[in-house]
């Protein structure tokens, strides 16, 4: 069975090619983007190195995973379609000696691509709830009361105590909603282990602001790309999925655009394809200088055009 190759397109795709080719690097100042990357390797997966130090080639098929449930999109995400992101992925996978399989028999991996933007809790509602609780507490204290005011106290104090308790219940509900959104986002972005590790006495004993920095990332909308490699045969036979490795990369959405960040995101992630990062790696990547060989700028197409060039055949046999 022949596995269809990834095909390049003109139009929207031209912008991605321009980023990848590094054209015009002398004319533009280097622009950096802050990335967060997590690479995890499944039990039993290990790459074999050749005598020259390079990895032994492994062959894969590529699949579109689309959006992760509970995440969304925006206009800059919608501009990048599967053929575009698949082409970027295939070029960078080739750098790590992952080769696009030409037949199903050749493939040992099924690599699935997911991308989108995380959804966050309503920070406006949360801030309002905090403010209301603080105001209720201040009013209660001004009347000489406090939490747990006795029913026999002055009627005004009792009433103010009830208002405070109601506002605190609302705030507790907002906190539950916040946690219910933060937890899956932390997992999706690869932040959960680092958050748990930094959520200890160090937060209160001068151990730095790592936990606060990480939770601030999670609570802000972020563009993400997840590259997951499964064992090919069990997957195509609809048996239990066997995840071999997974690399997650994200950048903050405010102030960025997915369509001009995707190349830098994938370049950063590619350093951990098939490898364990050990922890969340927060760094920077250049948005406009990504050297990938002989990619060319194809120009714009006024109308949808047929495929013009197959994906890289770096390792095809």
C-alpha positions in Angstrom: 0.0 0.0 0.0 1.4 3.3 -1.1 1.4 6.1 1.6 0.4 9.4 0.1 3.1 12.1 0.3 2.6 15.5 1.8 2.1 18.1 -0.9 3.1 21.7 -0.9 0.7 24.5 -1.9 1.0 28.1 -3.0 -1.1 30.9 -1.4 -1.1 30.6 2.3 1.8 28.2 2.1 4.1 30.8 0.7 4.3 32.6 4.0 5.5 29.4 5.7 8.0 28.7 3.1 9.4 32.2 3.4 9.9 31.7 7.1 11.5 28.4 6.6 13.9 29.4 3.8 15.4 32.3 5.8 15.1 34.6 2.8 15.8 38.2 3.5 17.6 37.6 6.7 20.0 40.4 6.1 17.1 42.9 5.6 15.3 42.2 8.9 16.4 42.3 12.5 16.2 38.9 14.2 12.9 38.5 16.0 12.8 36.0 18.9 9.8 34.2 20.4 9.7 32.6 23.8 8.9 28.9 23.6 8.1 26.2 26.2 9.0 22.6 25.1 8.4 19.3 26.8 9.7 16.0 25.3 8.7 12.6 26.8 9.7 9.1 25.7 7.6 6.0 26.4 8.9 3.0 28.3 11.0 0.8 26.1 11.6 3.3 23.3 15.2 4.1 22.5 16.9 5.3 19.4 19.9 3.5 18.0 23.0 5.5 17.1 25.1 4.7 14.1 29.0 4.7 14.2 29.0 8.2 12.9 26.9 9.4 15.9 23.8 9.9 13.9 20.5 8.2 14.7 19.5 5.1 12.8 16.7 6.0 10.4 13.2 5.2 11.4 10.3 5.4 9.0 6.9 7.0 9.7 3.5 7.8 8.3 1.9 11.1 9.1 -1.6 11.9 10.3 -3.7 14.9 11.0 -4.8 15.0 14.7 -6.4 18.5 14.4 -7.5 20.2 17.6 -7.2 18.7 21.0 -10.6 18.5 22.7 -11.2 21.5 24.9 -9.0 23.8 22.8 -9.8 26.3 20.1 -8.6 28.2 17.1 -8.4 31.8 15.8 -7.9 33.4 12.4 -4.1 33.0 12.6 -4.4 29.3 13.4 -7.0 28.8 10.6 -4.5 30.2 8.1 -2.2 27.2 8.6 -3.8 24.0 7.1 -2.6 20.4 7.6 -0.5 20.3 4.4 1.5 23.3 5.5 2.3 22.1 9.0 2.9 18.6 7.8 5.5 19.9 5.3 7.3 21.8 8.1 7.2 18.7 10.4 8.5 16.4 7.7 11.5 18.6 6.9 12.5 18.8 10.6 11.8 15.2 11.3 14.3 14.4 8.5 17.0 16.3 10.4 16.6 13.7 13.2 16.7 10.8 10.7 13.0 10.2 10.8 12.2 9.4 7.2 8.8 9.5 5.4 7.8 5.9 4.6 6.9 5.2 1.0 4.8 2.1 1.9 2.9 0.8 4.9 5.3 -2.1 5.2 8.2 0.3 5.7 6.5 2.4 8.4 7.2 1.6 12.0 5.8 4.9 13.4 2.6 6.8 13.0 3.3 10.4 13.8 0.2 12.5 14.6 0.1 16.3 14.6 -2.1 18.4 16.8 -2.2 22.2 16.9 -4.5 25.0 18.2 -4.8 27.5 21.0 -5.7 26.8 24.6 -8.9 28.3 26.2 -8.6 30.0 29.6 -10.9 30.7 32.5 -12.8 34.0 32.6 -10.3 36.2 34.5 -12.7 39.1 34.5 -15.3 37.2 36.4 -12.6 35.9 38.8 -11.3 39.4 39.5 -14.8 40.6 40.1 -15.4 37.8 42.5 -12.2 38.5 44.4 -13.1 42.2 44.6 -16.6 41.5 45.9 -15.3 39.2 48.6 -12.7 41.8 49.6 -15.4 44.5 49.8 -17.7 42.3 51.8 -14.9 41.6 54.2 -14.0 45.2 54.6 -17.6 46.1 55.3 -18.0 43.4 57.9 -14.8 44.6 59.7 -16.0 48.2 59.6 -19.1 47.1 61.6 -16.9 45.4 64.1 -17.6 41.8 62.9 -15.5 39.1 61.3 -15.7 35.6 59.8 -18.0 33.4 61.9 -20.0 36.3 63.4 -22.4 34.9 66.1 -26.1 35.0 65.2 -26.8 37.0 68.4 -24.7 39.9 67.1 -26.2 43.2 65.9 -28.5 42.7 62.9 -26.4 44.8 60.6 -23.3 42.8 61.5 -25.2 39.5 61.0 -26.4 40.7 57.6 -22.9 41.8 56.6 -21.5 38.4 57.7 -24.0 36.6 55.5 -23.0 38.7 52.5 -19.4 37.9 53.1 -20.1 34.2 53.4 -22.0 34.3 50.1 -19.2 36.1 48.3 -16.7 33.6 49.6 -18.8 30.7 48.4 -18.9 32.4 44.9 -15.1 32.8 45.0 -14.7 29.2 45.9 -16.8 28.2 42.9 -14.7 30.5 40.7 -11.5 28.8 42.1 -13.0 25.4 41.2 -13.7 26.5 37.7 -10.2 28.0 37.4 -8.7 24.7 38.5 -10.9 22.6 36.2 -9.5 24.7 33.2 -5.9 25.0 34.4 -5.4 21.3 35.0 -6.1 20.0 31.5 -4.2 23.0 30.0 -1.2 22.2 32.2 -1.2 18.6 31.0 -1.7 19.6 27.4 1.2 22.1 27.4 3.6 19.8 29.3 3.6 22.0 32.4 2.0 19.7 35.0 5.1 17.9 36.3 7.1 21.2 36.7 4.1 22.8 38.4 3.8 20.0 40.9 7.6 20.0 41.5 7.7 23.7 42.2 4.5 23.8 44.3 6.2 23.2 47.7 7.7 25.1 50.6 10.1 26.9 48.2 7.2 29.1 47.1 7.0 30.6 50.6 10.7 30.5 51.6 12.4 32.6 49.1 12.8 29.8 46.5 12.0 32.0 43.5 8.9 32.7 41.4 9.0 29.6 39.2 5.6 28.3 40.3 4.0 31.7 39.7 5.7 32.1 36.4 4.5 28.6 35.2 0.9 29.1 36.4 0.9 32.5 34.7 1.8 30.8 31.4 -0.9 28.1 31.9 -3.6 30.8 32.7 -2.8 32.7 29.5 -4.0 31.6 26.1 -1.2 29.7 24.3 -0.6 28.4 20.8 0.5 24.8 20.9 1.8 22.0 18.6 2.0 18.4 19.8 3.9 15.8 17.8 3.1 12.3 18.9 4.7 9.1 17.7 2.8 5.8 18.0 3.8 2.3 17.1 2.4 2.0 13.5 1.2 -1.6 13.4 -1.0 -1.7 16.5 -2.5 1.7 15.5 -3.5 0.7 11.9 -4.9 -2.6 13.2 -7.1 -0.7 15.7 -5.4 -2.4 18.6 -4.4 -0.5 21.8 -2.4 2.6 21.0 1.3 2.5 22.0 2.7 6.0 22.5 6.5 5.9 21.8 7.3 9.6 22.2 5.7 12.9 22.3 7.0 16.5 22.0 4.9 19.5 23.0 5.7 23.1 22.2 3.8 26.3 23.0 4.1 30.1 22.8 1.9 32.8 24.4 -1.0 33.8 22.1 -1.2 37.5 23.2 1.3 39.5 21.1 2.0 36.6 18.7 0.4 35.0 15.6 0.4 31.3 15.0 0.9 31.6 11.3 4.3 33.4 11.7 5.3 31.4 14.8 4.7 27.9 13.6 8.1 27.5 11.9 10.0 28.6 15.0 7.9 26.5 17.3 8.5 23.4 15.2 12.2 24.1 15.0 12.5 24.3 18.7 10.4 21.2 19.2 12.5 19.2 16.7 15.5 19.2 19.1 13.5 16.8 21.2 11.8 14.6 18.6 12.2 11.1 20.0 14.1 12.4 23.1 13.2 13.1 26.7 13.7 16.8 27.7 13.8 15.8 31.3 11.8 18.9 32.3 10.0 21.8 30.7 12.5 23.8 28.6 11.7 27.4 28.3 13.8 29.3 25.8 13.7 31.4 22.7 13.7 30.7 18.9 14.2 33.0 16.0 10.9 33.5 14.1 12.5 34.4 10.8 15.7 32.5 10.4 15.1 28.8 10.0 17.5 27.2 7.6 16.0 24.1 6.0 18.0 23.6 2.8 16.5 24.3 -0.6 13.0 25.4 0.2 11.9 28.2 -2.2 9.4 31.0 -2.0 6.6 30.0 -4.4 4.6 33.3 -4.5 0.9 33.9 -4.1 -1.9 32.1 -5.9 -5.0 34.1 -6.7 -7.1 30.9 -7.0 -6.6 27.5 -5.3 -3.9 25.7 -7.2 -3.1 22.0 -7.5 -0.1 20.6 -5.6 3.1 21.8 -7.2 5.8 19.9 -5.3 6.0 16.7 -3.2 7.3 16.8 0.3 10.9 16.1 1.0 12.1 12.6 0.1 15.1 12.7 2.3 14.9 9.1 3.4 12.5 7.6 1.0 13.4 4.3 -0.6 
